Amino acid sequence: MSDLIGMDKVLDDVKRKRQRQVVVHGWSRRHDDTHADGSLGIAAIPFIQAACNDRLKLTEEELQVFWPWPGRFRSVDKRREHLINAAALLVAEIERLDRRIGGEPK
């Protein structure tokens, strides 16, 4: 059971990041629902790439390829933070899909 303690911290961090997306940035359910093109999930890609860039060796331009919105994706040397951001974006996309197919999951 002690193996789950680390997972609990990670999930709490993802939850806090998701809450920050909503509260601080105002990216509400209504806002997220406007991204029916899958861009929330696509936006997770450069975060994952940046987190793994020590192996991928992508240039700054290559990290921009999947960034779906105006402006540039900003890569910082914080692998864990990038992965938490990616996970929170994926949660937002999953929530959006759940709403689209019939409301909140049970």
N, C-alpha and C positions, 0 to 999 in steps of 0.2 A: 504494500500500500504506500510505502514511502516514495516509490517511484512516481506517484501521481502528484506529489507536492510541487515538483518542477512544472508539471503540466498546468496545475492550478494557477501558478504565477503567470505563466505565458498567457493562458486564457483570460486572466484578470487584466493583463496589459493590453491585450487585443480589445477587450471590452471597454477599457478606459479610452483607448485610441478611437474606437467607434463612437463613444459618447462625445468625445472632443470634436469629432467631425460634425456631429449634430449641434452641440451646444455652442461651441466657439465659432465654427465656420458657417453654421446655419444650413448645413446640408441635411435637410429634413427628409422624411419619407416622400413628401410631395416633390422635393427637388430631385431625389434619387430616381423617382419614377419617370422623370423626363429623360433619363438615360437608357431608353429602351434599346439602344444600339449595342448594349453590352460594354459600354466604355468604362463602367466601374470595374469590371473584371479585367478588361484590357489594361487599365491603369496600374494594376498590380504587377504587370510584367516587368516594366523597367525597375521597380523596386526589388523584385526578385533577382533580376539581372545584376543590378548594382551590388546587391548583397553577395553575389557569387562572382563578382568581377575579377577577383584575384585569380580565378581559374578561367573565366571566359575571355578576359583581356579585351573587353569592348572599349571602343573610343567613346568620348562624350557624344559624338554625333550618332553612333550606333545605339547608345542608350536612349536617344530621342525617338527612335523608330516607332515604338508602340505607345508613346505618350499621346493620348487621344485629345488633349485640350490645347487651347492657345497657351503660349508661353512655353518655357523650357522645363523639362524635368530636371530637378536639382539633385545631383548625387552628392552625398556626404560620406565620409568614411565611418559609417556607423551601421555595420551589417545587421545587428539585431533590430535596430530601429527601422531599417528598410523592410525587414521581414514582418515586423509588427504592422507597419503601414500597409503592406501587401495583404496581410491577413484581414485587416479591418476593411479594406476595399472589397475583398472577396465576400466578407460577411454582408456588406452593404448590397452587393450584387445578388447574393442568395436571398436576402430579405426582399429585394425588389422582385425577384422571380417568384417567391412565395406569394407575395401580394397579387401578382399578375395572374397566377393560376388558381386563385380562389381564396384569397385572404390569408390571414396569419396562419402559420403552421400550428397544429394542435399539440 
